[in-house]
């Protein structure tokens, strides 16, 4: 928790009400008794501040601690055994809890520190008043939790494995907490007289060390480090304290802790502890689940509020994005509207013209346009075919073109072209279906090749045929090859005169194919 909260500090004689913040605390009342007068003051504050969470900080002498060591058990058995131990030691109070203080030596078992508030009546009184007013009770904890946090900040278990932390939160009531390498082992409260505090503190420290040695928690030759939260001792009181501890100086090491070492503004140690609560450094310890129901309800409502705010923010972002998109598309919409208006105006003009000419048939006009697009725009052009072939023949300078004949819709008579040619006679006798509008080109020429250059010349001629066949929709038929193959010795002998080799190609392209 990091927000401001109300805190009820419960002592032995009564309770006081505080407003705890991160940067300090303010007292809302003095010491109030646990009777009708105190209940009325608490109820009035609850009525004035119904939405602020509450926390109860307990500093009573009736807080007891029990150390239990359990063997290694399963999770269910360990939970059942710990529940029986709590019921056994703290049967008379519902305010009890346990904490594992040792995670090492699992083979030897685990150590648990059981604690409970053995006088539940004052705490029940405060909780009943809060629940009657439906206050959001965030938790109940002992000041020992606060001292444990301070020990983790100031203590050094490696250098000083035995540490006693003393602090006066309520006037005249000193809370002691003993820590070893495993953590908190026990805590107790002692009442000291206001006069001669130095001597009283020395006696209490010596008594506690003797008690630890009796319990064999501390050997006689081991050093006990005492962290004393400075209560504002005078020079005389501090000198008296040091003089009485001088005889045990080898076994007791005293260290004074000032409020400045906390790094937060506080006028007293109680205000410093309340600041720890406001920072969320003190967890709930004794509150029962049914006592925190209004706090859980409050947290659920707050979560719903945050979700609602998130949904509203997301909706605003989506709306802003959509508005920005509409604004960015507005110029495009305007252009489309202009085009639509122009098309509508043109349609109106056409309608007027159609009305002025009753005998005009739009379907006839549409058919005429389609005929023009499909027939006249694709009508074969001999000049275009010649230009396309010229672009290809530029890459073959070794070939000479002697003949170019273009015909439309009729296949050339090859028998008249080649006299006594068996290949041409077979082609002439074949029945070939010719589509209307098919282009035919008869391309003739020759190439020069001596006896040793036949292979290279033939490769050049085949590359020419491949280039022409790659034209869209064009088919190539060799009527006469420049170099005859086996079985056509007569053509070869006639053609190979002075190294001249004639060829003749027939190109065909249906009318449905467009020029590239």
PyMOL commands that set and color helices and strands:
alter all, ss='L'
color gray80, all
select helices_A, chain A and resi 36-48+75-89+106-108+121-132+143-154+197-214+235-248+259-262+269-278+289-356+362-376+382-393+414-417+422-429+451-469+489-495
alter helices_A, ss='H'
color red, helices_A
select strands_A, chain A and resi 5-10+15-21+24-27+54-58+63-70+96-102+110-117+137-142+163-170+173-180+183-191+224-229+252-257+399-408+439-448+474-480+500-509
alter strands_A, ss='S'
color yellow, strands_A
deselect
rebuild
show_as cartoon
